[in-house]
Amino acid sequence: MTTTTAQDERMANLTFASVFPHYVNKVLKKGRTLDELYQVIHWLTGFTETDLQQLMEEKATFKTFFERANIPPNASNIKGVICGYRVEEIANPLSRNIRYLDKLIDELAKGKPLNKVIR
């Protein structure tokens, strides 16, 4: 599946604050911790818990969120399907980064060991 320009724009304009509670619920419901969630997000973006709180307070969009993020070079090792899309085939860099985050959180929630989630 390929994403459309409209889908890419919709994802770019979502605020991180509107999605973060869903990430929290997903991992807590599956027996993982908030600390593990923060570790995963920190690995992918470089953001601390304080940084994330500030981004949520300013209602930063995912576009802004990932413009400020420091994505590690080995993030390209994140592979697989999330939300019906194979992450390594997503052409739009912002959409790919958002799906990287989704994939990592999904792996955490599914019980994958933290050291395997953080590549």
GINORFEN-V890659 format. One record per residue. RES is the residue in one letter. OMEGA is omega in whole degrees, -180 to 180 (NA if undefined). Layout:
BEGIN
res-><RES,RES>
omega-><OMEGA,OMEGA>
END
This chain:
BEGIN
res-><M,T,T,T,T,A,Q,D,E,R,M,A,N,L,T,F,A,S,V,F,P,H,Y,V,N,K,V,L,K,K,G,R,T,L,D,E,L,Y,Q,V,I,H,W,L,T,G,F,T,E,T,D,L,Q,Q,L,M,E,E,K,A,T,F,K,T,F,F,E,R,A,N,I,P,P,N,A,S,N,I,K,G,V,I,C,G,Y,R,V,E,E,I,A,N,P,L,S,R,N,I,R,Y,L,D,K,L,I,D,E,L,A,K,G,K,P,L,N,K,V,I,R>
omega-><175,179,177,177,180,178,180,-180,180,179,-179,-176,174,176,177,-179,-180,-177,-176,179,177,176,-179,-180,-178,-177,180,180,-178,175,176,-176,176,178,178,177,179,178,180,-180,179,-180,-176,-171,-174,-178,173,177,178,178,-179,179,179,179,179,179,180,179,-180,175,176,177,179,-180,-177,172,-179,-176,176,-176,-180,-179,-177,173,178,175,178,-176,177,-176,174,-179,178,-179,173,-171,-177,-180,-179,-175,-177,-176,180,179,179,179,178,180,173,180,178,-178,180,180,177,179,178,-178,-180,174,178,180,-176,-179,176,177,178,-172,NA>
END
